[in-house]
Amino acid sequence: MEYRMEHDSMGEVRVPAQALWGAQTQRSHENFCIGTERMPPEIVRAFALLKKAAARANCELDRMDEATCALIGTVCDEILANRHDDAFPLVVWQTGSGTQSNMNVNEVIANRANQLRDPSVVSTLLHPNDTINMSQSSNDTFPTALHIAATLALTQRLLPAVNKLAHTFARLERENRGVIKAGRTHLQDAVPIAFSQEISGWRGMLEASAQQIEVTLPQLAQLALGGTAVGTGLNAPAGFDVAVARHISDLTGVQFVTERNKFHALASKDAIAFAHGAVRTLAANMMKIANDVRWLASGPRNGLGEIRIPENEPGSSIMPGKVNPTQCEAVTMVAVQVMGNDATIGFAASQGNFELNVFMPVIAYDFLQSVGLLADAILSFDEHCATGIRANRAKMQQNLNDSLMLVTCLNPHIGYENAARVAHKAYEEGTSLRDACLALGYLTGDEFDRVFKPEEMV
C-alpha cells in the first residue's frame, strides 16, 4: 500500500495515499483497535448536515466567504449521498467525547474540498480545524449530531413502522368484529372477550408508544451547537447558535432550536435517555404483542390454536412438517437487545462529570441500534406475520364453550359463592356449567338458557 505524510499538532503521521482522512483520524484508527462496531453512518450524515449548516451560519455572520461555504456544502452533499462511506473508519470505542469522529469528518471535508477547489475562486487551502471546525468544538458538535441523528431516526424510520403495524391491527379489528373467544388472565381462563377487542389492545399499545416517542422530540430538537468547549461559546460569534439551528432546520425539514442552557446541553444526556425510555417502552409492548401472537398460534393441535399465522420456513432440521413462530421470536430478541441498550444508555447518561459527558459514542451507537432494530423488526413482523393473522373461529368457539369462567354471568342471578360452587362441580365432575347448575338446583333449564349468553358478556 502507498502512503502519504499528513501532520497535526503532534507531528507527522503516515496515511494511506488514497484515503480522504488525515492525521488525527489515522491516529485514532491505529490507537483504538477495539471491537468491530464502527461509528454509525447516521452520526456521520448528521455531522455532514451540521457542518454544512455551520458553514452557512459562519458565512451569514461574515466569518467565511461564500465560495468556501459553497465548497463545504458540496462535499457535505457528497457525504449525504453516501459517496465517501469508506472515509469514516473509526470505531465507537474511542474518546468519550467523539472528538476523533468530529475530526474525521473535518479532515474528510477539508481534503475533499481541496481536491475540488478552484484556486482562482478559493485561494486558500481549507483547514480541518480552522475552516471546517470554525466556531465549533467536538464537545458541542457530537451532542448536536446525536440529537439530529436520533430525531431523524425516530421520525423517519421508527414512527412510520409503528404506524404501519397499527394500521394492520386496525384492519384485523374490522375483519374480526363479532368473533367471541375466551379471555385469559394469569394464563388462566377468564371471561369472554371479542377477538377485535383483544387486537385493539395491541393497536392501543402501538399508538400509545408512538405518542410517548413524539413527546420526547421537542427535547431532542434542542441543540448544543454554539456552546463550544465547555458551554460558554468561546470562539463562536454572537448569534451563531441561533443561525446554525435555523440552517439545520432548513436542511432537514425538521424544526430544531438552540439549547438555551449550553452547560446543560454539554454535561447532560437526559434528553436522549428520556427518548430511549420511550423506545424501550415500545420494545416492551412489542414483546407482549409477539408473545400473545405466538401463544394464540401455539399448536397446531396441542396448543391454544386460536389463530393461524403465515408459515414462512421449515422450523426443524429433524422434525418434518414443523413450523415455528419465527417472526415473533425475532421481535422478542430485538426487544431484549433494546432493553439492554436502555441500561447502557442510562448508566452512560449518569456520567456527565463536570462540564462534559464522555460516554457519547456508546450512547449514540446503542440508541441508533435500538431504533434501527425495532423499526426493521416491526416492519418484518407486519409483512411476514401480522398481515396474515387469521382467526381459527372453530377453535375459539370450542375453547369458549369449555371455559368455566363463563359462570361469571350467573353472579347477578345466583350469587358469587353459588356460582363458584357451580364452576368447581363442573370442573371436578367434567360436566358442563349448565348440568352443574341444574344439579345444584340453583336455576331451571329455561332460566339458565335465558341468562347464560356468552356473546353478551363482552
BELBELJO-V895101 format. One record per run of one state. SS is the DSSP state (a for helix, b for strand, c for the rest). FROM is the first residue (numbers start at 1). TO is the last residue. Records with the same first field share a line. If there is no record, write none. Layout:
BEGIN
SS = FROM-TO / FROM-TO
END
This chain:
BEGIN
c = 1-2 / 9-10 / 17-22 / 32-37 / 39-40 / 61-65 / 81-84 / 88-90 / 92-98 / 117-127 / 133-137 / 176-179 / 186-187 / 221-221 / 224-239 / 253-256 / 259-261 / 268-269 / 297-306 / 309-325 / 350-359 / 385-385 / 389-389 / 392-392 / 403-403 / 415-415 / 430-432 / 441-444 / 452-453 / 457-458
b = 3-8 / 11-16 / 38-38 / 91-91 / 180-185 / 188-194 / 222-223 / 257-258 / 307-308 / 390-391
a = 23-31 / 41-60 / 66-80 / 85-87 / 99-116 / 128-132 / 138-175 / 195-220 / 240-252 / 262-267 / 270-296 / 326-349 / 360-384 / 386-388 / 393-402 / 404-414 / 416-429 / 433-440 / 445-451 / 454-456
END
